[in-house]
Structure formats: C-alpha cells, structure tokens
Amino acid sequence: MATRLATVRTSSRPQVTPGQAPAEWWRSAVVYQVYLRSFADGNGDGIGDLAGLRSRLPYLSWLGVDALWINPHYPSGGADGGYDIVDYRAVDPDYGDVADLEALVSDARRLGLRVVLDVVPNHSSDQHPWFRAALADPDCAEAGRYHFAPPSEEPPNNWQSLFGGPAWSRTPDGRWYLHLFAPAQPDLNWRDPAVAEDFDRTLRFWLDRGVSGFRVDVAYGLFKDAGLRDNPGSYSPTLFGHGPEQAMTWNQPEVHDVWRRWRSICDEYPDTMLVGEVCLADLEQVALYSRPDEMHQSFSFRLLKSPWDTAAFADGVQSALDAFGAVGAPVSWVLGNHDKDRQVTRFGGGALGTARARAAALLVLSLPGSPYLYAGDELGLPQAVVPDEAKLDPIFHRSGGARAGRDGCRVPMPWNDTDGVGFSPDGAADPWLPIPAEWDRYAVSRQTRDGASMLTLYRRALALRAAHPALGSAEATVSTSGDVLTVRCTGADETVRCVLNMGTETVLVPNPGSVLLASSTHVRSSAGSVALPPDTAVWLTED
C-alpha cells in the first residue's frame, strides 16, 4: 500500500503564487536533490521517471522542503548517469516527455515547490549531432565546437580524465579529442560562439516552461588553456578540490563571462536562480562564482569532504561564511549528493554513523544559507553494496575495479516496507540498480510511523527552521570548546544555538532557554543545563 501523506505544508514560508513570489527565495531555501532514475518509477519499468516523481510531490511538500533539483532528465548516451547529453532541449523517453516536465512544474508550484533543473555545459555525449558531424567531417563547423588535435603518436599533453586514464582519445581517422570525464563525454569548446548561443536557447527553452533555475554541472570547467599546455602536476586533487596542479584545465578566467551572460538571462525571468558545482580547493575562488553579477550560489563542499572532527567542521562552517560573505552571497551547504558515499557510511556506519548523520543534519539546517539535501539522506540510508556485475558507473569500469564508483549512493528509494519497497507501482519490475533486501527497514511508510526515526527528525527540523527565522537566515558565530562545536544564530527577535558534541564523552551545555530539538532521545535537560551525549546535536533558544 502506498504511504498516505498530508499535502498541507507545515512551513510558515510564503507559498509560491503567481505575482507574489518572495524576493530572493534562494538565499535560505532548502533544496531537495532528486536522482530521477532512482526516486520513483511511475510506469513499472524499473526506472524512476517524471510521472513517478510527480506522484511523490506531496511527500516533498509534507517533508517541508522549498525546491527540488532534478539530476539530468535529457536524452543521453547512457555513459555517465545522464551527464552525457544528446539533446539539451528534450526529455529522455525513459523519463517521459516535455509535457510531463511541464505538468511536474505546474503541480510543484501548486504545492509551494520550485523546480531546478541540472544543466551540463562542459561536455556533451559523443552521440550528440555536433560530435557525430565532427567525426564525419574534420572541416565542418561542428568540429570547432569540440577540442580536436591532429594525429600524432602521443596525446597532445599530460591532461588526465577525472574518471581515470588520459583525457584524450583517438577518433577513427587518428585525431585526438578531449574528454575530462569519460571518452563518451567530449568536452565542448566554449571559445566557439556557437556553443554559447546554443546554451542561451537551452536556458530560455526551460525557463519558458516555468522552471526556477539550474544547477550547473562542472561550472569551474568549460574553458581550457588555449595553448593546451601541460598541467604543472599530475592529477591529484586535494581533499577539497582542484588546485594549481590542474591550472590548465580548470578555473580559467574566461569562464566568469559565461556566468554573467547566464545571469543576465535569468534576470529576464523573475524568481529564478543558478547554483554552480565548483570543485576548487580554494574556497575564496569558489565564492567568486557567486558574485552579484554571476551565479546566485556555488556549492560549498567542505562539510561533505570533512572528517568527523570538531576543528574540521568548525573550519568548514567558518571558512564558507567568510568566503561567501565577502561577495554578498549565501552559502549553499552540502552534506550528501549523487557523487559521494552516503553520510551514514562516511560517518562510521551502523548506529554510530546514523547518530552522527542525525547530528550533522541539525547543524546544517541551522546554518544561514541554503542547505541541499540528497534524496534518501532523510531516511538515513547507508551506502548500498552493489555487486560488481551490476555496477554501471564509468569510474568503476575505467579504474579496472580499483575505485568502487558511485552506484552505491544511487540505489532506488525505499517507499513501502513491502516487496519491492514501493519503488515501482506493482513491485514486480527489477529496478535499474538492485535494492538491498533489508532496505524495507528504511522505508518512508515505516519511518512515518516512528516518532524517533530519521525522517521524523528531518520533518521536525524543517518545520522549526521555517517557524524560527534565526535558523537559516540569521547572523551566525562559530565557536569550539574541546570536542563541542557551537553555532550561535542571532535573528532580529530570537537567538538559537546549535550545539554539536563530536567527542566521546557526555558534556554539560549551559541552557538559559529551552530545547527546540535534539538529534537523540538521550539528551537530558535540567535547570540551567543540558547533558549532551557524544555524536549528538541540540537546538537551544536563549530566553
């Protein structure tokens, strides 16, 4: 039986109605990332689609998020989970058609939700008509829209693919072409004006259909060194992203002109935004992508990539607040996404990882800015073990199995604690990735009945965030004391502290006010203080 959820929102945020959209909603919006293929199957073929997502919109409204970001829905060559696009102004038949997307946007608006699409400007599919034309005729106009080098014994330079191996492959006639990801994803040449003009048309095509903006894939890419010079170092990104060792392939100064151009287009459509994936080690450089005339946001991945450590988390929060504050942009916080192991697993797995994931959720949802939640993290899903024979990620295959790949965080959502966990309508279809047999324990239907579940915690936190302006939109100060991290959020009429114990011993926290929410039922409050167990967070008001 499908889970029945109330469609009335608990949020106090203004609803999205024509002509009454709140200004700059994106500054504090909670955005829910949907990996479309894995969210909900509407037609029983084992593949998530727009109809399935549309049927689950009441769940997202009930949960209390403000917007959903949909991973690529376009016709694709299938080499990299939809990030190798054949047609940027269409919908892959596996997911439906343009009319389905329009209906989704319309339904979402009625529920007070905005829809943000993924767009992939750094590369296309090798099945794209431009690349096919370029293979057939080296002198055609389309060939100038990619990076080709003449035949030679060795690749043109030392650039490496992020998925493993050289970033250059041969064409049948002996030329080399650039692909900083998989060979089936040739990089586009943004020095050709035709590329920029075509993407202008793509943005307007979807904005005309009512979407509220775009998440921009590889926003730090697009332009490469014009002379194709060697990178000064081998491919070895730091913990937090690319640095000087990749100086010729990423973060070229010309890329900022693209975002100014795209910002001017979005400015023609009120209520829209751009958020960029910018994987650079220098957070100040990341923030430059969110200057007032560029993108509205660029992701801060510090917490996503930090170990469970007080100093690391404190630095992750403070450095982001400083860097984005310097350009007047909100921070877009990320704890999980479709490219990284699930939080529960990263934080230690089992009961330990779950406790830490619960505490981290309260931290992120208290911070000023815009948190991005990855579908399934609100259920406490661990990283799934996917058999090698079922893996599809090119990272696994191009590394010869040395790297596990990302399939484990892309396994379909469990909705019901029945056979097939409710992913497909009748439960009979084999899902596109195998769902672990024990995942019924994480099902939405089961967690909605459990007042102590991860899902219940998220819903309560989102409702409180909406009701207390100090959470998500206030000034924040960060401090540490031993293993305790405190973020003090001060609004016009209220102050709320998020206190996170990352140590191994219970600590006493002064509490002159009241407990709004705790990540654990083991938190104990007495006159003037709160006993905070290890790996636990609490929201405290100050009277």
Secondary structure, 3 states (H helix, E strand, C coil): CCCCCCCCCCCCCCCCCCCCCCCCHHHCCCEEEECHHHHCCCCCCCCCCHHHHHHCHHHHHHHCCCEEEECCCCCECCCCCCCCECCCCCCCCCCCCHHHHHHHHHHHHHCCCEEEEEECCCECCCCCHHHHHHHHCCCCHHHHHECEECCCCCCCCCCECCCCCECEEECCCCCEEECCCCCCCCEECCCCHHHHHHHHHHHHHHHCCCCCEEEECCCCCCCCCCCCCCCCCCCCCECCEECHHHCCCCCCCCHHHHHHHHHHHHCCCCCCEEEECCCECCHHHHHHCCCCCCCCEEEECHHHHCCCCHHHHHHHHHHHHHHHHCCCCCCEEECCCCCCCCHHHHCCCHHHHHHHHHHHHHHHHHCCCEEEEECCHHHCCCCCCCCHHHCCCHHHHHCCCCCCCCHHHCCCCCCCCCHHHHCCCCCCCCCCCCCCHHHHHHCHHHHCCCCCCHHHHHHHHHHHHHHCCHHHHCEEEEEEECCEEEEEEECCCCEEEEEEECCCCCEEEECCCCEEEECCCCCEEECCEEEECCCEEEEEECC
